[in-house]
Structures are given as C-alpha cells and as structure tokens.
Amino acid sequence: MVKAPQGLRHRTRKLMKKSVRERGAIPPLSRVLIEYRVGDKVYIDVNPAIHRGMPHRRYIGKVGKVVGFRGRALIVEVEVGSKIKKLFLLPEHVKPAFDVKERVSELLQKLAEISKARKEQRTIMLKLLKK
C-alpha cells in the first residue's frame, strides 16, 4: 500500500464544500468590500473556490482579531490552545463578527458630506467662470 498524501487540503472534502447555490469562483461583493479596522473581531470562514490567502483547515470556524494589513490581506491573530497564531488571510475567507450596519451608515454619511462639498465647489467654480 502507498501512504496517503498529507497535503494542505487533505481530509477537507466535507469541510470546504459549498452548497449548490453558492457554487462558483466569484465571492459576494458584500463580503469583499467591507472595510476592516485594527481591533475588529472576525470569523474565519473559508471560500474554497479562492485558493490564495486560504487558512489551514484547523482554523475554520475560529474567531480572530484583526491586527494589521499586508496589501489587501488581513493579519489576524487566532488563539489556538495557549498559543496565539498570526494568519494572513484575504477578505474572501473572513466574515465580520461585528455589526456591519454601523460601518454602512458611516460610509453613507461620508458620501453625503462629499456630495455636499462638491455642490459647494461647483457653485464657486460657476461664479468664477461667469466673471
């Protein structure tokens, strides 16, 4: 007999399986576009269609804390037993463990301020051009 391979994704047939309606490589934009900040709590939830920035199977379902960023990836600290591990995860493999409605309301407020400032700038430019 030949020894079974012990790769990164061994014994993950059921663990990293998507439901029929979720199949496909494109993650939902609502998950990818969330702005995470340092100190946020996140759930590690793997998207098996995206292989880059994927954590090991032992971390699936764990709750971690965002410590920093490396490019587009998040640096997440997870407590495993008595040790603290640092994981570098893409946002596709992470779910927010906080209320997203607050972030959305902050974003809408910023957009309203920007549009108000643009209207003011437009009126000033029109006044300058008429002179």
C-alpha positions as CSV (number, residue, x, y, z in Angstrom):
1,M,0.0,0.0,0.0
2,V,1.0,3.6,-0.7
3,K,0.9,6.1,2.1
4,A,-1.9,8.7,1.6
5,P,-0.8,12.2,0.7
6,Q,-0.7,14.7,3.6
7,G,-1.3,18.0,1.7
8,L,-2.7,21.2,2.9
9,R,-6.3,20.3,2.0
10,H,-6.3,16.6,2.9
11,R,-9.5,15.5,4.7
12,T,-11.4,18.6,3.7
13,R,-13.9,17.1,1.3
14,K,-16.9,18.0,3.5
15,L,-15.4,20.8,5.4
16,M,-14.6,23.0,2.4
17,K,-17.7,22.1,0.4
18,K,-20.1,24.8,-0.9
19,S,-23.8,24.4,-1.2
20,V,-25.3,24.1,-4.7
21,R,-26.5,27.7,-4.8
22,E,-23.1,29.1,-3.6
23,R,-21.0,27.3,-6.2
24,G,-18.7,29.3,-8.4
25,A,-15.4,31.2,-8.0
26,I,-16.8,34.8,-7.6
27,P,-17.3,35.7,-3.9
28,P,-20.1,38.1,-3.0
29,L,-19.0,41.7,-3.2
30,S,-20.8,42.4,0.1
31,R,-18.2,40.3,1.9
32,V,-15.1,41.5,0.0
33,L,-15.8,45.3,0.2
34,I,-16.3,45.5,4.0
35,E,-13.7,47.8,5.5
36,Y,-12.0,46.1,8.4
37,R,-10.1,48.1,11.0
38,V,-7.4,47.1,13.5
39,G,-9.1,45.5,16.5
40,D,-12.2,44.1,14.7
41,K,-13.3,40.6,15.5
42,V,-13.8,38.3,12.5
43,Y,-14.9,34.7,11.9
44,I,-12.7,32.6,9.7
45,D,-14.9,31.2,7.0
46,V,-13.1,29.7,4.0
47,N,-14.2,30.2,0.4
48,P,-12.9,27.0,-1.2
49,A,-13.1,28.5,-4.7
50,I,-10.3,31.0,-3.9
51,H,-7.0,29.3,-3.1
52,R,-4.9,32.4,-2.4
53,G,-4.8,33.5,1.2
54,M,-6.6,30.4,2.4
55,P,-6.0,29.3,6.0
56,H,-5.4,25.7,7.1
57,R,-8.5,23.7,7.9
58,R,-7.8,23.7,11.7
59,Y,-8.6,27.5,11.8
60,I,-12.1,27.2,10.1
61,G,-14.8,28.5,12.4
62,K,-12.4,30.2,14.8
63,V,-12.8,33.9,15.9
64,G,-9.8,36.1,15.4
65,K,-8.8,39.7,15.9
66,V,-7.5,41.9,13.0
67,V,-4.0,43.1,14.0
68,G,-2.9,44.7,10.7
69,F,-2.8,44.7,7.0
70,R,-0.4,43.4,4.3
71,G,-1.6,44.7,1.0
72,R,-5.1,43.5,0.5
73,A,-4.7,40.8,3.1
74,L,-5.6,41.0,6.8
75,I,-3.3,39.9,9.5
76,V,-5.5,38.0,12.0
77,E,-4.4,36.7,15.4
78,V,-6.2,33.5,16.5
79,E,-5.8,31.8,19.8
80,V,-5.3,28.0,19.4
81,G,-5.0,26.4,22.8
82,S,-2.5,28.5,24.8
83,K,-0.7,29.8,21.7
84,I,-1.5,32.9,19.6
85,K,-1.1,32.3,15.8
86,K,-0.8,35.0,13.1
87,L,-2.7,34.3,9.9
88,F,-2.5,36.3,6.7
89,L,-6.0,36.0,5.1
90,L,-7.7,37.6,2.2
91,P,-11.1,39.2,2.9
92,E,-12.8,36.4,0.9
93,H,-12.0,33.9,3.8
94,V,-13.3,36.2,6.6
95,K,-16.7,37.2,7.9
96,P,-17.3,40.2,10.2
97,A,-18.2,39.3,13.8
98,F,-19.4,42.9,14.4
99,D,-22.5,44.9,13.3
100,V,-22.0,45.9,9.6
101,K,-24.9,48.4,9.7
102,E,-22.7,50.9,11.7
103,R,-20.0,50.8,9.0
104,V,-22.6,51.2,6.2
105,S,-24.1,54.2,8.0
106,E,-20.7,55.8,8.5
107,L,-19.9,55.3,4.8
108,L,-23.2,56.8,3.7
109,Q,-22.6,59.8,6.0
110,K,-19.1,60.4,4.4
111,L,-20.6,60.1,0.9
112,A,-23.3,62.7,1.9
113,E,-20.5,65.1,3.1
114,I,-18.5,64.6,-0.1
115,S,-21.5,65.3,-2.3
116,K,-22.3,68.5,-0.3
117,A,-18.7,69.7,-0.7
118,R,-18.9,69.0,-4.4
119,K,-22.0,71.1,-4.8
120,E,-20.4,74.0,-3.0
121,Q,-17.3,73.7,-5.2
122,R,-19.4,73.6,-8.3
123,T,-21.2,76.8,-7.3
124,I,-17.9,78.6,-6.6
125,M,-16.5,77.4,-10.0
126,L,-19.6,78.6,-11.8
127,K,-19.3,82.0,-10.2
128,L,-15.6,82.3,-11.1
129,L,-16.3,81.3,-14.7
130,K,-19.1,83.8,-15.1
131,K,-16.8,86.7,-14.1
